Amino acid sequence: MITDSAGRQVEIPQIVDHVICSGPGALHLLTYLESQDKIVAVDDMEKQRPQFDARPYALANPQFKDYPIFGEFRGHDHPERILTLDPLPQVIFKTYSTVGHDPLELSKKNRYPGDYFGLW
């Protein structure tokens, strides 16, 4: 059990293999943890906004351009796109909960039977 940034008690699996990172700096922070191999999708900044191509973490991880898109940069997530990902993310790491899609609404919209979905 963890306490997420919204103060909720959330149970996550001992081993997390599939994640997405939403919001400013979320993907950057995950690469600092050397866990970029767990990413299953990226926001459109990684693929469709060339003015941001000089970010060091992105230069070190050109494979990000090959992942599917789950939303727009700065936390503007698309719940419907998230539900089409294969594999589905077990956890969404989200920074700045007041920017973009509301994290609690995102969590409600992305519940699916049989799989874990967490948000923090």
C-alpha positions in Angstrom: 0.0 0.0 0.0 1.1 3.5 -0.8 -0.4 6.9 -0.2 -0.8 8.7 -3.5 -0.5 12.5 -4.0 -4.3 12.8 -3.6 -4.0 11.2 -0.1 -5.6 7.9 -1.2 -4.4 4.6 0.1 -3.6 2.6 -3.1 -2.5 -1.0 -3.4 0.0 -1.6 -6.2 1.5 -4.9 -7.3 4.9 -5.8 -5.9 6.3 -5.8 -9.4 5.1 -3.1 -11.8 6.0 -3.7 -15.5 3.8 -1.3 -17.4 3.4 2.4 -16.7 2.8 5.8 -18.4 4.0 9.2 -17.2 1.7 12.2 -17.4 2.5 15.8 -16.8 5.5 18.0 -16.8 8.6 16.2 -15.9 7.0 12.8 -15.1 8.8 10.9 -17.9 12.0 12.7 -17.1 11.8 11.6 -13.5 11.1 8.0 -14.5 14.2 8.0 -16.7 16.3 9.2 -13.7 15.1 6.0 -11.9 16.3 4.0 -14.9 12.8 2.6 -15.4 12.1 3.7 -19.0 11.8 0.1 -20.0 8.4 0.0 -18.2 6.8 2.7 -20.3 4.0 1.6 -22.6 3.0 4.9 -24.2 4.0 8.6 -24.2 2.3 11.9 -24.6 2.5 13.8 -27.9 5.4 15.9 -26.9 7.7 12.9 -27.4 6.6 12.4 -31.0 4.8 15.4 -32.5 6.5 18.5 -31.0 10.0 18.9 -32.5 10.6 22.2 -30.7 11.2 20.1 -27.6 13.6 17.5 -29.1 16.7 18.8 -27.3 15.7 17.4 -23.9 18.6 15.3 -22.6 16.4 12.4 -21.4 14.7 12.2 -24.8 18.0 12.4 -26.6 19.2 9.4 -24.5 16.0 7.5 -25.2 15.1 7.8 -28.9 12.8 4.8 -28.6 10.2 7.1 -27.0 9.3 8.3 -30.5 8.2 4.7 -31.3 5.7 4.4 -28.5 1.9 5.0 -28.9 0.5 8.3 -27.8 -1.9 8.4 -24.8 -2.5 12.1 -24.6 -1.1 15.6 -25.0 1.7 17.1 -23.2 1.4 18.9 -19.8 -1.0 16.3 -18.5 -3.9 16.5 -21.0 -4.5 12.8 -21.0 -7.1 10.9 -23.2 -8.7 8.2 -21.0 -10.1 6.5 -24.1 -6.6 6.1 -25.6 -5.2 4.8 -22.4 -7.8 2.0 -22.4 -6.7 0.9 -25.9 -3.0 0.5 -24.9 -1.6 -3.0 -25.0 -0.4 -3.7 -22.5 -2.5 -1.6 -20.3 -0.5 0.5 -17.7 -0.6 -0.8 -14.2 0.3 2.6 -12.8 0.1 6.2 -14.1 2.7 8.5 -12.7 1.3 12.0 -12.8 2.9 15.3 -11.8 1.1 18.5 -11.2 -2.4 17.3 -10.5 -3.9 20.7 -11.1 -2.6 20.8 -14.7 -4.3 18.9 -17.5 -6.8 16.1 -16.9 -7.9 15.8 -13.3 -6.2 12.8 -11.8 -9.2 11.6 -9.8 -11.4 11.7 -12.9 -8.8 10.0 -14.9 -8.6 7.2 -12.3 -12.4 6.8 -12.4 -12.5 6.7 -16.2 -9.7 4.1 -16.5 -11.0 1.4 -14.2 -11.2 -1.9 -16.0 -12.1 -5.3 -14.7 -9.4 -7.8 -13.8 -6.4 -5.4 -13.9 -4.9 -3.0 -11.5 -4.9 0.7 -12.2 -3.3 3.2 -9.9 -2.6 6.9 -10.0 -0.2 9.1 -8.0 
